[in-house]
Amino acid sequence: MLESRKEATVADRIMNVNSTSIGNWDWSRPPSGRAKDYLTELNNLITSVIISDRPDSWKCSLDTSGIYTSAALSNLINKIKYGTNSRNLSLPQNKFVPQKIFIFSWRAVQQKIPVRSELDKKGIDLHTILCPLCEHQIETIDHALLNCQKVSSIWIQFLDWWNQNNISISNINDAIISDQGISHNSIGSSIWQAAKWIACYIIWKHRNLKIFSGKIWNPAVIISEIQSQSFSWISNRSRKKTPIDWHQWLLNPSFYVSPPSNRIGVG
């Protein structure tokens, strides 16, 4: 407002003297009060600024490329919100599952699934934060998807189906990120991971059906849906590289995560 020449540029008002930038101001009247304090602060800030003769341009400071990306902004938000020592915040895409499964899995890793303990933290008034399935323990994400006694029985059947009774899936890292327990190639790793993601998604789906639609919690139905739905999604996305047979999948899906030279299929 106090600039005497409204069309003046930044270069007109900042001059370089002995490698130090100083203000070359032309006010209609001397700044006073708060404006004078602001001017003092501005003068201190511009001392290290070097004005070039290149055209003005925008540069994003979120990463070294100088180009804005939503991923860079997301990483910054995660770093501020969760800190550098938080759980692994990134999750690689998995071509064997639809996008809704990837999003659900990513939200689970971020502790963003609306279980009762998380809703309570947000100040939502609930009559109880106990698990709606067992009604004995607080419903956390690990409890809802893995450790509830009514859910853990499904994971026992899941691991038995995959011939992986020697491993334990007890936290969200085991279920979503870790590839423990199976010797595999890169495609096999993605298939094993996809199956676990789908299991978590279907368990959460049936948890919601019980709460909001009054459906009976039936482990046999849930494990059957995990088997059929995982076959449908994974087989449709792996036709070219890894054709999957329904009978082999139902008998032993781990057949498809081993190297082709080691496979012994159904007769």
Secondary structure by P-SEA (a helix, b strand, c coil): cccccccccccccccccccbbbbbccccccccaaaaaaaaaaaaaacccccccccbbbbbcccccccccaaaaaaaaaaaacccccccccccccccccaaaaaaaaaaaacccccaaaaaaaccccccccccccccccccccccccccaaaaaaaaaaaaaacccccccccccccccccccccccaaaaaaaaaaaaaaaaaaaaaaaaaacccccccaaaaaaaaaaaaaaaaaaaccccbbbbaaaaaacccccccccccccccc
